[in-house]
Amino acid sequence: MLLSYLKTAIRNLVRHKVSSVINVVGLSIGISASLVIYLIVHHEFSFDTFHRDGDRIYRVVSKTEFPDMTFRNSGVPVPTARAVREEVTGVSHATFFITANETKVTVGGAGNESPRVFRNQGDIIYADNDYFKMFDYRWLAGSPATALTEPFQVVLTESRAELYFPSIAPAEVISRHLTYDDSITVTVSGLVEDLHQITDFTFCEIISLGTVEHTGLKDQWGWNEWGSINSASQLFLKLMPGVSPKRIEQQLAEVRNRHGKNEGKKDDTQHFLQSLSDIHFNPQYGIFDNHSQAYKPAIYGLLAVAIFLLFIGCINFINLATAQAAQRAKEIGIRKTLGSTNAQLVLQFLGESFLLTLLATVLSIAIAPLLLDLFRDFIPAGVSYQSTFQTHVWIFLGLLILAVSVLSGLYPALVLSRFQPAFILRSQVFAGRPTTRGVWLRKTLTVAQFTIAQFLIIATIAVSKQVLFSLNTDLGYRRDAIVWFRVPWRFSYGQWNSSSQHADNRRFALLEKLKEIPEISRISLAGSPPASTSTSSTTMKVDNGKKVVETMVEIRYADTNYFDLYGMKLVAGRNLMPSDTAKEYVINETYAKFLGFGRPEGALGLFIQRSFRAPIVGVLADFHTKSTHVAIKPLAYSGATDNCYTFHLALNPRDPSSWKRTLDETEKAYKEIYPDQDFDATFFDETVAAFYKTEENTAHLLNWAAGLAILISCLGLLGLAIYTTNTRTKEIGVRKVLGASVAGIVSLLSKDFLLLVLVAFGVAAPVGWWAMHRWLEDFAYRTALNWWVFVLAGALAIATALLTVSIQAFQAASANPVDSLRNE
């Protein structure tokens, strides 16, 4: 019987070639998109799910309240770890580690061995011995009980050991030496296998935390300061079974209060527990340095796209199957007469749906690499076409085939199986009656298709408009033809012992060399560019004459050329004067307003109180230090050259062809001063554009989603147009004989379809306005949702639908009426 069902299904698919192709193509696009999106979603939600007792592992994070803002940080003060072990109950394990910056690592050099240098090595942390009690690793050499108990020890992962000590057995790597930043020499005490699961814990070198205590590093991290919070200092807790996070948070508050009182300061900082599963998704706290996070709204948006495309493909199948009911009415009547039951007919039609879906799935697997390439910017590095060859992926595809088969085939199967054989076989006239049975359903589903398609078009236009607004709006500074790069900030790069705490004055020699390059119109030796990913903030107090105003202020550093180079406008006061220490400040307008002055001149002459007092000598027009997502916040520029290690070069904007030559000369000068360092320059406009990478990726995704939705919808519309013109062939012939024009017949055949698209626009427009209005609320500075956005979306959908239907209608209207009427 199953073989008979299969043969019948194949015959019907071959007999109705056009509808079969439309269904297979539409479903394959939806299934392939669903496959790619499943791979992405599964990957993102698999981060760190493999840790033993992971549901009891939490990170301690910090939140500090200020009158005008809330400051969140993924780190904790260093003394917190010790206090938790001594004063907090309900914790089975606590581990504290510090993430290191990119580091220079020297291997060998003893005796006759030539040293090998590895620059800019990342994924390095300083951790206590409890790190390996919290997180499971497979040990290849050494002991987890003693590997990090002493200072100047390091545990390497297998991949990092292979890099430093190629072709050496794990046991022989033990007791080898590494030197970090020419100053800290450590001994390899353990070797572990790399974590092959999906994880954010990608650390490859774990140095003993005691190393920090025995070097000047502890001065940088505020080793005994409860008021110093740095995102690099991470504290993880594993709670005892049954202990609630709230209980631990209450004890952390008590610990803060006790130690805050000991320092005689008001404590506005609170600590909270962040679950291990939340770390990969929560942008308020981040992960670890240089680790990218997943954005849940974007993931949910991807899921919505997959559902939309599958839904549209299923609608095509339902519409075409119900529209062709009349053509299969006699088949059904004969089958019922010969004894087929309703259940058998339903299975027959579901089998055809299953076969179509299976063919579509095979095609979707074939075109999956194309979609992976199209959505490359949205796809995590761990997802590739090879990811499809996993058991859980095939299980997903199997379930998807069954779900789509039932969703698309069940209703047509029920409709067709209910036809009464007596009525069907009685007359040819009545056999045509089923063609109108599902008219309203087909109209409703077609409206749903084009509602989704037009919603995606509206979203595409709105997102692209916001991206263009963010990139082209006046951000308060010049962006074009400016290059910046950093130089090392100590004589021995990264050297931390107390005897080397002096600045690297080689930068001034480089400054003089760069002044000799004629193509550089302006040079500034300062801190970060006006817009950058790095942020340094501190609490500042100002007596405005009425009260002392205290808030968190972003602190930046500039020389006298900086503001002119970036075209930043002083609205009051003067520029910064050269100084090697912080002796005066230039603030932004937002800070002046926060201090209570409507006119920026009012803030001039006031003193900012930190550990020292310095006057405000100028006020800058507001500018964006981050993306337009974020409101402009209080900011102050200091002229302290001790903190200036970034060069800013203004190139000739009228002669881009000279830029490469200028950068080559700049690199040559750089290498003369810093021969052992890599030169890495960045164009400032690329720095600004990077803020909107997510939005550009979203626009890219929506472009393709809207295009695919329109394609699938128009395929379905084409199928219905073909069916409609075929059933009205004789009517068209009669009308032509009676004098109807081709244009009139095309209009007659097209108007019903266009009406459906117009109804869909009436539904999509308000839904699109609401959704995009909510999305734009995430931007502090946003574009307007103009009326033309919706008109353009509707016009595109109508034009595409009209073109699709008109081609088929024109072909039918142009046919010779003799051919359609010869049998009458």
Residue pairs with C-beta under 8 A, 6 or more apart in sequence:
5 347
5 348
5 351
6 351
6 355
8 348
8 352
9 348
9 351
9 352
9 355
10 355
12 328
12 352
13 20
13 352
13 355
13 356
14 20
16 324
18 719
18 722
19 320
19 324
19 719
19 723
20 356
22 316
22 320
22 715
22 716
22 718
22 719
23 313
23 316
23 317
23 320
23 356
23 360
24 356
24 359
24 360
24 363
25 360
25 363
25 712
25 715
26 312
26 313
26 316
26 317
26 360
26 712
26 715
26 716
27 310
27 313
27 314
27 316
27 317
27 356
27 357
27 360
27 364
27 404
27 408
28 359
28 360
28 361
28 363
28 364
28 367
29 309
29 313
29 364
29 367
29 708
29 711
29 712
30 306
30 309
30 310
30 311
30 312
30 313
30 314
30 404
30 712
31 310
31 313
31 357
31 360
31 361
31 364
31 397
31 400
31 404
32 363
32 364
32 365
32 367
32 368
32 371
33 305
33 306
33 309
33 310
33 371
33 705
33 708
34 306
34 309
34 310
34 400
35 364
35 365
35 368
35 388
35 393
35 396
35 397
35 400
36 368
36 371
36 372
36 375
36 379
37 302
37 303
37 305
37 306
38 306
38 393
38 396
39 379
39 383
39 387
39 388
39 393
40 299
40 302
40 378
40 379
40 380
40 383
41 299
41 302
41 303
42 392
43 198
43 380
43 382
43 383
43 387
44 280
44 281
44 294
44 299
44 380
46 197
46 198
47 198
47 199
47 200
47 279
47 280
47 294
48 54
48 197
48 198
48 199
48 200
48 201
48 276
48 277
48 279
48 280
49 197
49 198
49 277
50 197
50 199
51 57
51 135
51 136
51 276
52 136
53 238
54 276
54 277
55 275
55 276
55 277
56 92
56 238
56 239
56 240
56 241
57 134
57 236
57 237
57 238
57 275
57 276
58 236
58 237
58 238
58 239
58 245
58 248
58 273
58 274
58 275
58 276
59 74
59 234
59 235
59 236
59 237
59 273
59 274
59 276
59 279
59 285
60 76
60 80
60 84
60 235
60 236
60 237
60 252
60 271
60 272
60 273
60 274
61 72
61 73
61 74
61 75
61 76
61 271
61 272
61 273
61 274
61 285
62 72
62 73
62 74
62 75
62 76
62 229
62 269
62 270
62 271
62 272
63 70
63 71
63 72
63 73
63 269
63 270
63 271
63 272
64 70
64 71
64 72
64 73
64 229
64 268
64 269
64 270
64 552
65 71
65 268
65 270
66 268
66 539
66 550
66 551
66 552
67 550
67 551
68 551
68 552
68 594
68 633
68 634
69 551
69 552
69 633
71 537
71 552
72 284
72 285
73 229
73 230
73 231
73 285
74 231
74 234
74 274
74 285
74 286
74 287
75 229
75 230
75 231
75 232
75 233
75 234
75 235
76 229
76 233
76 234
76 235
76 271
77 222
77 225
77 226
77 227
77 228
77 229
77 233
78 96
78 221
78 222
78 223
78 224
78 225
78 228
78 233
79 223
79 224
79 225
79 226
79 259
80 96
80 226
80 235
80 252
80 255
80 271
81 94
81 96
81 128
81 235
83 255
83 259
84 91
84 94
84 235
84 237
84 252
84 255
85 91
85 94
87 251
87 254
87 255
88 248
88 251
88 252
88 255
89 251
90 239
90 240
90 243
90 247
90 248
90 251
91 237
91 238
91 239
91 240
91 243
91 248
92 238
92 239
92 240
93 130
93 133
93 134
93 237
93 238
94 130
94 235
94 236
94 237
94 238
95 127
95 128
95 130
95 131
95 133
95 134
95 135
95 235
95 236
96 127
96 128
96 130
96 209
96 233
96 234
96 235
96 236
97 125
97 126
97 127
97 128
97 131
97 206
97 209
97 234
98 125
98 126
98 127
98 209
98 212
98 221
98 232
98 233
98 234
99 124
99 125
99 232
99 234
99 288
99 289
100 124
100 125
100 126
100 207
100 232
101 289
101 494
102 120
102 121
102 122
103 120
103 121
103 122
103 124
103 180
103 181
103 494
104 117
104 118
104 119
104 120
104 121
104 180
104 181
104 182
104 493
104 494
105 117
105 118
105 121
105 164
105 178
105 179
105 180
105 205
106 115
106 116
106 117
106 118
106 178
106 179
106 180
106 182
107 115
107 116
107 117
107 118
107 164
107 165
107 176
107 177
107 178
107 179
108 114
108 115
108 116
108 177
109 115
109 179
110 177
116 164
117 676
118 163
118 164
119 677
119 678
120 678
121 205
122 290
123 202
123 203
123 204
123 205
124 180
124 203
124 204
124 205
124 206
124 207
125 203
125 205
125 206
125 207
126 206
126 207
126 208
126 209
126 211
126 212
126 217
127 148
127 206
127 207
127 208
127 209
128 148
128 208
128 209
129 144
129 145
129 146
129 147
129 148
129 149
129 208
131 148
131 206
132 144
132 147
132 148
132 155
133 144
134 236
134 238
135 201
137 144
137 192
137 193
137 195
138 192
138 193
139 190
139 191
139 192
139 193
140 158
140 170
140 191
140 192
140 193
141 170
141 171
141 173
141 174
141 190
141 191
142 155
142 174
142 189
142 190
142 191
143 190
144 190
146 189
147 153
147 155
147 189
147 190
147 208
148 155
148 189
148 190
148 206
148 208
148 209
148 210
149 208
149 210
150 189
150 208
150 210
151 208
151 210
151 211
151 213
151 214
152 184
152 185
152 186
152 187
152 208
152 210
152 211
152 214
153 186
153 187
153 188
153 189
153 190
153 207
153 208
153 210
153 211
154 178
154 186
154 187
154 188
154 189
154 205
154 206
154 207
154 208
155 188
155 189
155 190
155 191
155 192
155 205
155 206
156 164
156 173
156 188
156 190
156 191
156 192
156 204
156 205
157 191
157 192
157 193
157 194
157 203
157 204
157 205
158 170
158 191
158 192
158 193
158 194
159 194
159 204
160 204
160 205
161 168
161 170
161 173
161 188
161 191
164 176
164 178
165 172
165 173
165 176
170 191
173 188
173 191
174 188
174 189
174 190
174 191
175 187
175 188
176 187
176 188
177 185
177 186
177 187
177 188
178 185
178 186
178 188
178 205
179 185
179 186
180 186
180 207
180 494
181 492
181 493
181 494
181 495
181 496
182 492
182 493
182 494
182 495
183 215
183 492
183 494
183 495
183 496
183 497
183 500
184 211
184 215
184 496
186 207
186 208
186 211
189 208
194 204
195 201
195 202
198 382
200 279
200 280
200 287
200 288
200 291
202 291
211 217
212 218
212 221
212 223
213 223
215 496
215 497
216 496
216 497
216 498
216 500
216 501
217 496
219 498
220 496
221 228
221 230
221 232
221 233
222 228
222 230
226 256
226 259
226 260
226 263
227 263
227 265
229 269
231 286
231 289
232 289
234 288
237 248
237 273
239 245
239 248
245 273
245 275
248 273
249 271
249 272
249 273
252 271
253 270
253 271
256 267
256 269
256 270
256 271
257 267
260 266
260 267
274 282
274 285
279 285
279 287
280 287
280 293
280 294
281 293
281 294
281 295
281 296
282 293
283 293
283 295
286 293
287 293
294 380
295 694
298 378
298 694
298 698
301 698
301 701
302 378
302 701
305 456
305 701
305 705
308 452
308 456
308 705
308 709
309 705
309 708
309 709
309 712
310 404
311 448
311 452
312 449
312 452
312 453
312 709
312 712
312 713
312 716
313 360
313 404
313 408
313 712
314 404
314 407
314 408
315 445
315 446
315 448
315 449
315 716
316 449
316 712
316 715
316 716
316 719
317 353
317 356
317 408
317 409
317 412
318 408
318 411
318 412
318 441
318 442
318 445
319 442
319 445
319 446
319 716
319 719
319 720
320 716
320 719
320 720
320 723
321 349
321 409
321 412
321 416
322 411
322 412
322 415
322 437
322 438
322 441
322 442
323 435
323 438
323 442
323 719
323 720
323 723
324 723
325 412
325 415
325 416
325 419
325 434
325 435
325 437
325 438
326 431
326 432
326 433
326 434
326 435
326 727
328 416
329 419
329 424
329 431
329 434
330 424
330 425
330 431
332 345
332 416
332 417
332 419
332 421
332 424
333 419
333 421
333 424
333 425
334 421
334 425
335 345
336 345
336 419
336 421
337 421
337 425
340 348
342 417
342 418
345 413
345 416
345 417
346 410
346 413
346 414
346 417
348 413
349 409
349 412
349 413
349 416
349 417
350 405
350 406
350 409
350 410
350 413
352 409
353 405
353 406
353 408
353 409
353 410
353 412
353 413
354 401
354 402
354 405
354 409
356 408
357 401
357 404
357 405
357 408
358 401
360 404
361 397
361 400
361 401
365 388
365 397
368 385
368 388
369 385
372 379
372 383
372 384
372 385
374 704
375 700
375 701
375 704
377 693
377 696
377 697
377 700
378 697
378 700
378 701
387 393
411 441
415 437
415 438
419 434
423 430
423 433
424 430
424 431
425 431
432 727
435 727
442 720
443 756
446 713
446 716
446 717
446 720
446 753
446 756
446 760
447 756
447 759
447 760
447 763
448 760
449 709
449 712
449 713
449 716
449 760
450 713
450 756
450 757
450 760
450 761
450 764
450 797
450 801
451 760
451 763
451 764
451 767
452 709
452 713
452 764
453 706
453 709
453 710
453 713
453 760
453 797
454 760
454 761
454 764
454 765
454 768
454 793
454 794
454 797
455 764
455 767
455 768
455 771
456 702
456 705
456 706
456 709
457 706
457 710
457 793
457 796
457 797
458 764
458 765
458 768
458 769
458 772
458 789
458 790
458 793
459 702
459 706
459 768
459 771
459 772
459 775
460 699
460 702
460 703
460 705
460 706
461 789
461 792
461 793
462 768
462 772
462 775
462 776
462 785
462 789
463 695
463 698
463 699
463 702
463 772
463 775
464 699
464 703
465 783
465 789
466 695
466 776
466 779
466 782
466 783
467 692
467 695
467 696
467 699
468 783
469 628
469 782
469 783
470 627
470 628
470 691
470 692
470 695
470 779
470 781
471 688
471 689
471 692
473 628
473 781
475 530
475 531
475 623
475 624
475 688
476 530
476 568
476 569
476 621
476 622
476 623
476 624
477 530
477 531
477 566
477 567
477 568
477 623
478 565
478 566
478 567
479 684
479 685
479 688
480 653
480 685
481 650
481 651
481 652
481 653
481 656
481 659
482 529
482 565
482 566
482 648
482 649
482 650
482 651
482 683
482 684
482 685
483 648
483 649
483 651
483 659
483 663
483 666
483 681
483 682
483 683
483 684
484 529
484 646
484 647
484 648
484 649
484 681
484 682
484 684
484 687
485 646
485 647
485 670
485 679
485 680
485 681
485 682
486 645
486 646
486 647
486 680
487 504
487 506
487 507
487 510
487 645
487 646
487 647
487 670
487 673
487 674
487 677
488 494
488 504
488 645
488 674
488 677
489 503
489 504
489 645
490 500
490 502
490 503
490 504
491 500
491 502
491 504
492 500
493 676
493 677
503 642
504 645
506 673
506 674
507 525
507 644
507 645
507 647
507 673
508 525
509 673
510 647
510 669
510 670
510 673
510 674
511 523
511 525
511 647
513 669
513 672
513 673
514 520
514 523
514 647
514 649
514 666
514 669
515 523
517 662
517 665
517 666
517 669
519 651
519 652
519 655
519 658
519 661
519 662
519 665
520 649
520 650
520 651
520 662
520 666
521 650
521 651
521 652
522 561
522 564
522 565
522 649
522 650
523 561
523 565
523 647
523 648
523 649
523 650
524 558
524 559
524 561
524 562
524 565
524 647
524 648
525 559
525 641
525 644
525 645
525 646
525 647
525 648
526 557
526 558
526 559
526 562
526 644
526 646
526 648
527 556
527 557
527 558
527 643
527 644
527 645
527 646
528 534
528 556
528 646
529 566
529 646
529 648
529 684
529 687
530 566
530 568
530 623
530 624
530 625
531 623
531 624
531 625
531 626
531 684
531 687
531 688
531 691
532 625
532 687
533 690
535 554
535 625
536 554
536 555
536 556
537 552
537 553
537 554
537 555
538 552
538 553
538 555
538 610
539 550
539 551
539 552
539 553
539 610
540 550
540 551
540 552
540 553
540 608
540 609
540 610
540 634
540 636
541 548
541 549
541 550
541 608
541 609
541 610
542 548
542 549
542 595
542 606
542 607
542 608
542 609
542 616
543 549
543 606
543 607
543 609
544 595
544 596
544 597
544 606
546 596
549 594
549 595
549 596
551 594
551 634
552 634
553 591
553 634
553 635
553 636
554 625
554 633
554 634
554 635
554 636
555 635
555 636
555 638
556 635
556 636
556 637
556 638
557 637
557 638
557 639
557 640
557 641
557 643
557 644
558 576
558 586
558 637
558 638
558 639
558 644
559 576
559 578
559 639
559 641
559 644
560 575
560 576
560 577
560 578
560 639
562 568
562 637
562 648
563 570
563 575
563 586
563 620
565 648
565 650
566 648
568 620
568 621
568 623
569 620
569 621
570 586
570 618
570 619
570 620
570 621
571 589
571 600
571 619
571 620
571 621
572 592
572 599
572 600
572 601
572 603
572 604
572 618
572 619
573 586
573 600
573 601
573 604
573 616
573 617
573 618
573 619
574 617
574 618
575 586
575 618
576 584
576 586
576 617
576 618
576 637
576 638
576 639
577 583
577 584
577 617
577 639
578 639
578 641
579 639
579 640
579 641
580 640
580 641
580 642
581 640
581 642
582 612
582 614
582 638
582 639
582 640
583 614
583 639
583 640
584 614
584 615
584 616
584 617
584 638
584 639
585 608
585 614
585 615
585 616
585 617
585 636
585 637
585 638
586 616
586 617
586 618
586 619
586 620
586 636
586 637
587 603
587 616
587 618
587 619
587 620
587 634
587 635
587 636
587 637
588 619
588 620
588 621
588 622
588 623
588 632
588 634
588 635
588 636
589 600
589 619
589 620
589 621
589 622
590 622
590 632
590 633
590 634
590 635
591 603
591 634
591 635
591 636
592 600
592 602
592 603
592 619
594 634
595 602
595 603
595 606
596 602
597 603
600 619
601 619
603 616
603 619
604 616
604 617
604 618
604 619
605 615
605 616
606 615
606 616
607 613
607 614
607 615
607 616
608 614
608 615
608 616
608 636
614 638
616 636
620 637
622 632
623 632
624 630
624 632
624 781
625 632
625 633
625 635
626 691
627 691
627 692
628 779
628 780
628 781
628 782
629 778
629 779
629 780
630 780
631 780
631 781
632 780
648 684
649 662
649 666
651 658
651 659
651 662
652 658
652 659
652 662
663 681
666 679
666 681
667 679
667 681
670 677
670 679
671 679
710 796
710 797
710 800
713 801
714 800
714 801
714 804
717 753
717 801
717 804
717 805
718 804
718 805
718 807
718 808
720 753
721 749
721 753
721 804
721 805
721 808
721 809
722 808
724 749
725 732
725 749
725 808
725 809
725 811
725 812
728 749
728 812
729 812
729 815
729 820
730 820
730 821
730 824
732 745
732 749
732 812
732 813
732 815
732 817
732 820
733 815
733 817
733 818
733 819
733 820
733 821
734 817
734 821
735 744
735 745
735 748
736 745
736 813
736 817
737 817
737 821
742 810
742 813
742 814
745 809
745 812
745 813
746 806
746 809
746 810
746 813
749 805
749 808
749 809
749 812
749 813
750 802
750 805
750 806
750 809
753 801
753 805
754 798
754 801
754 802
754 805
757 797
757 798
757 801
758 794
758 798
760 797
761 793
761 794
761 797
761 798
764 793
764 794
765 790
765 793
765 794
768 790
768 793
769 785
769 790
772 785
773 785
776 782
776 783
776 785
